[in-house]
């Protein structure tokens, strides 16, 4: 048992997370992006005119790629047909457009042959067969960008690259990302294999690792809004903002059904109910795939069902994340139905869970990765490992054996940010020694190539065709007003009214409102984890607004004040003049692993510094108190709730937090409902006795 006092432990967690920001701000699990070079900006327009022979590593003591090696033929740069995506027969609300059944024209394998370039007229299996064993192994690994160079890509042509630019906060624009990815692509195409590579990233609530993009509410909010049509529109908007960056492979959506709010990835879940997850996630995935992005639902499967105390150790704590899900056949079937809907909705890839199922780590679970996923469910896409997760395979602690086990278990590509070269060599040696069949390698490489063919990368490796459409329509561009308004609509629709004594809400015209609490004016708090960095960051620690053009609840209330609808007071010395108090509480931003906690109290280790003081201040004023919770999960508030007249669950609304004010002043009714049960205390989590059940949510007509 951890005997460290809560506050001290919280400080250790924060310090560990801050250290992780300089050593681990990357994708899922995640070590620092180090030793990377700055890339010059360039326009997204027509990369065919890109100046060849320039290597961003030049000047850092690294070998620059020659003009001959960097050169890419005109045919290989000409535009092809962008991927049109796949429609599903599942995951669609009554209000959404009628689903389009899967067909050979829209599904995986819809591009039977390459139509131009070196591999013109060839199928995916024919291309795979033409490669050497070493070239095939390179296709099966996914290194981190900070461990690769243009020169390396010109030699090895790895199948994919991932992660954030460097080990600090994101400072790159979409143009910066596109410029760098195109340089890598030109080297991949100039290699002897000449297979286009694909960049992977966790764009889990918008393009959260780029500047000048909209940060949408997290999945918990999408679940509380409960609108599949809006989920589809969000998928569409995210796709439109992904394409200009070139980061085509999106490790999203997370389709876990979180059962225990002490899990640090609860906010990445749409709901605890797999049926709700199935509907909303399928709609979102269709939005991605139908607009040219490669979706990668995660984490197959059971990541949201792990038991307390079974997680992998972090700083001496063994809680929930990456633990063991002990499930019945019925529970397993419910979770598999979520993935079946993802497959039917056009998901081109899946990511495997760090967790175990009934004692067997999913990264070595051949029965579910091959017999069930391939055999029973008919999945034909790429299966990707999670970040260095094969290292935690339990059947062996020998890395070579772990690689062999993972490949034989059905994993097609290994997300190995650091040991990718070793992995490729192990795959080759495994084939030569007979530990891995050549047929299994050919199968994996064929799937990887087919995924790229279906994305149009062989004909249009620089995404010029879809970018032409986006560049021609301001509403589709990164950070557009249309995308911001969609995010704002999701903010308004996802707010859940838990309590409203004496109808203190909506705020009446002319009401004097004292706004207090550490979450009132902090964009970083509103956005939570996976925002500009793995674990996220408060504005206070960042030293400014984490999202420069992001808005907060206070911004929205002050806008209403400027319009004469209410009066806003922020000076504590004038608080006595107020009619009501709006108390804004929140959690420190966190993501996986670091977000696990045994104590969910709003004033506990994961609560914001200042929560307790703000609670005491609001109680001392003897005014009606409206409490807003900017949290990624059910927090424990029972100790304080009796003194609050109204309670609103706001979740993690993202960069458009000002929209929440529209609901408080009555311009928009509360329409959100809890998508996960709300527990009074930790004991009730264990018993399953909820204070508020799934589906609970008051409206203004309900006091």
ChimeraX attribute file (.defattr): number of C-alpha atoms within 10 A of each C-alpha:
attribute: neighborCount
match mode: 1-to-1
recipient: residues
	/A:1	6
	/A:2	10
	/A:3	6
	/A:4	10
	/A:5	9
	/A:6	16
	/A:7	15
	/A:8	11
	/A:9	16
	/A:10	18
	/A:11	13
	/A:12	15
	/A:13	19
	/A:14	19
	/A:15	12
	/A:16	13
	/A:17	24
	/A:18	17
	/A:19	13
	/A:20	21
	/A:21	23
	/A:22	18
	/A:23	17
	/A:24	24
	/A:25	32
	/A:26	31
	/A:27	25
	/A:28	20
	/A:29	16
	/A:30	20
	/A:31	23
	/A:32	23
	/A:33	24
	/A:34	18
	/A:35	15
	/A:36	17
	/A:37	17
	/A:38	13
	/A:39	19
	/A:40	12
	/A:41	15
	/A:42	15
	/A:43	13
	/A:44	23
	/A:45	17
	/A:46	16
	/A:47	20
	/A:48	19
	/A:49	9
	/A:50	15
	/A:51	11
	/A:52	18
	/A:53	17
	/A:54	15
	/A:55	23
	/A:56	20
	/A:57	19
	/A:58	12
	/A:59	10
	/A:60	11
	/A:61	7
	/A:62	13
	/A:63	14
	/A:64	19
	/A:65	23
	/A:66	15
	/A:67	13
	/A:68	10
	/A:69	20
	/A:70	26
	/A:71	17
	/A:72	20
	/A:73	14
	/A:74	11
	/A:75	13
	/A:76	24
	/A:77	24
	/A:78	20
	/A:79	22
	/A:80	21
	/A:81	17
	/A:82	21
	/A:83	25
	/A:84	20
	/A:85	27
	/A:86	30
	/A:87	25
	/A:88	25
	/A:89	15
	/A:90	23
	/A:91	29
	/A:92	24
	/A:93	19
	/A:94	10
	/A:95	10
	/A:96	15
	/A:97	10
	/A:98	12
	/A:99	17
	/A:100	13
	/A:101	14
	/A:102	17
	/A:103	12
	/A:104	11
	/A:105	13
	/A:106	20
	/A:107	23
	/A:108	26
	/A:109	19
	/A:110	19
	/A:111	21
	/A:112	16
	/A:113	20
	/A:114	22
	/A:115	18
	/A:116	18
	/A:117	16
	/A:118	17
	/A:119	19
	/A:120	13
	/A:121	13
	/A:122	15
	/A:123	20
	/A:124	25
	/A:125	17
	/A:126	14
	/A:127	22
	/A:128	26
	/A:129	14
	/A:130	13
	/A:131	17
	/A:132	11
	/A:133	21
	/A:134	15
	/A:135	23
	/A:136	27
	/A:137	26
	/A:138	27
	/A:139	30
	/A:140	26
	/A:141	27
	/A:142	31
	/A:143	23
	/A:144	28
	/A:145	24
	/A:146	21
	/A:147	16
	/A:148	17
	/A:149	22
	/A:150	27
	/A:151	22
	/A:152	17
	/A:153	24
	/A:154	24
	/A:155	18
	/A:156	22
	/A:157	29
	/A:158	28
	/A:159	27
	/A:160	23
	/A:161	27
	/A:162	22
	/A:163	26
	/A:164	30
	/A:165	27
	/A:166	23
	/A:167	22
	/A:168	19
	/A:169	22
	/A:170	18
	/A:171	13
	/A:172	22
	/A:173	18
	/A:174	25
	/A:175	21
	/A:176	22
	/A:177	23
	/A:178	27
	/A:179	24
	/A:180	22
	/A:181	22
	/A:182	20
	/A:183	24
	/A:184	29
	/A:185	26
	/A:186	30
	/A:187	30
	/A:188	28
	/A:189	26
	/A:190	23
	/A:191	22
	/A:192	14
	/A:193	23
	/A:194	23
	/A:195	26
	/A:196	29
	/A:197	27
	/A:198	25
	/A:199	21
	/A:200	24
	/A:201	23
	/A:202	25
	/A:203	25
	/A:204	23
	/A:205	24
	/A:206	28
	/A:207	30
	/A:208	26
	/A:209	31
	/A:210	28
	/A:211	22
	/A:212	21
	/A:213	25
	/A:214	29
	/A:215	31
	/A:216	30
	/A:217	29
	/A:218	27
	/A:219	28
	/A:220	29
	/A:221	33
	/A:222	32
	/A:223	29
	/A:224	30
	/A:225	27
	/A:226	27
	/A:227	22
	/A:228	24
	/A:229	20
	/A:230	24
	/A:231	28
	/A:232	26
	/A:233	20
	/A:234	26
	/A:235	29
	/A:236	25
	/A:237	29
	/A:238	29
	/A:239	29
	/A:240	27
	/A:241	27
	/A:242	28
	/A:243	26
	/A:244	29
	/A:245	27
	/A:246	26
	/A:247	26
	/A:248	22
	/A:249	26
	/A:250	23
	/A:251	24
	/A:252	27
	/A:253	29
	/A:254	24
	/A:255	29
	/A:256	30
	/A:257	27
	/A:258	28
	/A:259	21
	/A:260	25
	/A:261	25
	/A:262	23
	/A:263	29
	/A:264	24
	/A:265	27
	/A:266	27
	/A:267	27
	/A:268	29
	/A:269	29
	/A:270	31
	/A:271	31
	/A:272	24
	/A:273	20
	/A:274	20
	/A:275	16
	/A:276	20
	/A:277	29
	/A:278	27
	/A:279	23
	/A:280	29
	/A:281	35
	/A:282	35
	/A:283	33
	/A:284	29
	/A:285	37
	/A:286	30
	/A:287	30
	/A:288	33
	/A:289	24
	/A:290	21
	/A:291	22
	/A:292	25
	/A:293	30
	/A:294	29
	/A:295	30
	/A:296	28
	/A:297	26
	/A:298	22
	/A:299	25
	/A:300	27
	/A:301	27
	/A:302	30
	/A:303	30
	/A:304	31
	/A:305	27
	/A:306	26
	/A:307	19
	/A:308	20
	/A:309	15
	/A:310	18
	/A:311	23
	/A:312	18
	/A:313	15
	/A:314	13
	/A:315	9
	/A:316	9
	/A:317	17
	/A:318	20
	/A:319	23
	/A:320	31
	/A:321	29
	/A:322	27
	/A:323	27
	/A:324	27
	/A:325	25
	/A:326	16
	/A:327	14
	/A:328	9
	/A:329	7
	/A:330	9
	/A:331	13
	/A:332	15
	/A:333	11
	/A:334	15
	/A:335	22
	/A:336	21
	/A:337	15
	/A:338	27
	/A:339	26
	/A:340	19
	/A:341	23
	/A:342	31
	/A:343	28
	/A:344	24
	/A:345	32
	/A:346	26
	/A:347	33
	/A:348	32
	/A:349	27
	/A:350	27
	/A:351	25
	/A:352	26
	/A:353	25
	/A:354	28
	/A:355	30
	/A:356	26
	/A:357	21
	/A:358	14
	/A:359	13
	/A:360	17
	/A:361	24
	/A:362	29
	/A:363	32
	/A:364	26
	/A:365	21
	/A:366	20
	/A:367	14
	/A:368	20
	/A:369	22
	/A:370	18
	/A:371	15
	/A:372	14
	/A:373	21
	/A:374	15
	/A:375	13
	/A:376	11
	/A:377	17
	/A:378	14
	/A:379	23
	/A:380	19
	/A:381	23
	/A:382	25
	/A:383	24
	/A:384	27
	/A:385	28
	/A:386	24
	/A:387	24
	/A:388	19
	/A:389	23
	/A:390	27
	/A:391	18
	/A:392	18
	/A:393	23
	/A:394	15
	/A:395	12
	/A:396	12
	/A:397	12
	/A:398	11
	/A:399	17
	/A:400	17
	/A:401	17
	/A:402	23
	/A:403	25
	/A:404	21
	/A:405	22
	/A:406	23
	/A:407	25
	/A:408	20
	/A:409	19
	/A:410	26
	/A:411	28
	/A:412	27
	/A:413	26
	/A:414	28
	/A:415	27
	/A:416	23
	/A:417	25
	/A:418	17
	/A:419	17
	/A:420	22
	/A:421	17
	/A:422	15
	/A:423	24
	/A:424	24
	/A:425	16
	/A:426	20
	/A:427	27
	/A:428	22
	/A:429	17
	/A:430	19
	/A:431	18
	/A:432	13
	/A:433	10
	/A:434	10
	/A:435	15
	/A:436	20
	/A:437	16
	/A:438	16
	/A:439	10
	/A:440	16
	/A:441	23
	/A:442	22
	/A:443	17
	/A:444	26
	/A:445	28
	/A:446	24
	/A:447	25
	/A:448	28
	/A:449	24
	/A:450	28
	/A:451	24
	/A:452	25
	/A:453	25
	/A:454	26
	/A:455	29
	/A:456	25
	/A:457	26
	/A:458	30
	/A:459	26
	/A:460	23
	/A:461	27
	/A:462	32
	/A:463	31
	/A:464	23
	/A:465	19
	/A:466	21
	/A:467	22
	/A:468	14
	/A:469	13
	/A:470	18
	/A:471	15
	/A:472	10
	/A:473	11
	/A:474	13
	/A:475	16
	/A:476	21
	/A:477	23
	/A:478	30
	/A:479	19
	/A:480	17
	/A:481	14
	/A:482	15
	/A:483	26
	/A:484	21
	/A:485	14
	/A:486	17
	/A:487	28
	/A:488	23
	/A:489	17
	/A:490	29
	/A:491	32
	/A:492	28
	/A:493	26
	/A:494	30
	/A:495	29
	/A:496	28
	/A:497	25
	/A:498	17
	/A:499	23
	/A:500	20
	/A:501	14
	/A:502	10
	/A:503	14
	/A:504	18
	/A:505	21
	/A:506	17
	/A:507	19
	/A:508	13
	/A:509	14
	/A:510	13
	/A:511	17
	/A:512	20
	/A:513	23
	/A:514	24
	/A:515	25
	/A:516	27
	/A:517	23
	/A:518	23
	/A:519	28
	/A:520	24
	/A:521	23
	/A:522	25
	/A:523	30
	/A:524	29
	/A:525	33
	/A:526	35
	/A:527	33
	/A:528	30
	/A:529	30
	/A:530	29
	/A:531	31
	/A:532	27
	/A:533	25
	/A:534	29
	/A:535	25
	/A:536	26
	/A:537	29
	/A:538	24
	/A:539	17
	/A:540	15
	/A:541	11
	/A:542	12
	/A:543	9
	/A:544	13
	/A:545	18
	/A:546	25
	/A:547	23
	/A:548	11
	/A:549	14
	/A:550	23
	/A:551	20
	/A:552	25
	/A:553	26
	/A:554	23
	/A:555	19
	/A:556	20
	/A:557	26
	/A:558	20
	/A:559	18
	/A:560	18
	/A:561	19
	/A:562	12
	/A:563	10
	/A:564	12
	/A:565	18
	/A:566	19
	/A:567	20
	/A:568	23
	/A:569	20
	/A:570	14
	/A:571	11
	/A:572	12
	/A:573	8
	/A:574	10
	/A:575	22
	/A:576	15
	/A:577	14
	/A:578	19
	/A:579	17
	/A:580	23
	/A:581	27
	/A:582	23
	/A:583	25
	/A:584	24
	/A:585	26
	/A:586	30
	/A:587	30
	/A:588	25
	/A:589	28
	/A:590	26
	/A:591	25
	/A:592	20
	/A:593	23
	/A:594	22
	/A:595	23
	/A:596	25
	/A:597	21
	/A:598	19
	/A:599	17
	/A:600	21
	/A:601	19
	/A:602	23
	/A:603	23
	/A:604	21
	/A:605	24
	/A:606	29
	/A:607	22
	/A:608	20
	/A:609	19
	/A:610	16
	/A:611	22
	/A:612	16
	/A:613	14
	/A:614	17
	/A:615	21
	/A:616	12
	/A:617	17
	/A:618	25
	/A:619	16
	/A:620	9
	/A:621	15
	/A:622	13
	/A:623	19
	/A:624	20
	/A:625	24
	/A:626	25
	/A:627	24
	/A:628	25
	/A:629	26
	/A:630	25
	/A:631	27
	/A:632	34
	/A:633	28
	/A:634	24
	/A:635	27
	/A:636	19
	/A:637	17
	/A:638	13
	/A:639	11
	/A:640	12
	/A:641	14
	/A:642	9
	/A:643	16
	/A:644	20
	/A:645	20
	/A:646	24
	/A:647	22
	/A:648	21
	/A:649	26
	/A:650	29
	/A:651	29
	/A:652	32
	/A:653	35
	/A:654	30
	/A:655	30
	/A:656	31
	/A:657	29
	/A:658	24
	/A:659	25
	/A:660	27
	/A:661	23
	/A:662	20
	/A:663	20
	/A:664	24
	/A:665	19
	/A:666	15
	/A:667	11
	/A:668	17
	/A:669	19
	/A:670	23
	/A:671	19
	/A:672	28
	/A:673	25
	/A:674	27
	/A:675	27
	/A:676	28
	/A:677	24
	/A:678	23
	/A:679	24
	/A:680	18
	/A:681	20
	/A:682	18
	/A:683	10
	/A:684	13
	/A:685	17
	/A:686	11
	/A:687	9
	/A:688	14
	/A:689	15
	/A:690	15
	/A:691	12
	/A:692	15
	/A:693	15
	/A:694	16
	/A:695	15
	/A:696	18
	/A:697	22
	/A:698	19
	/A:699	17
	/A:700	17
	/A:701	8
	/A:702	11
	/A:703	13
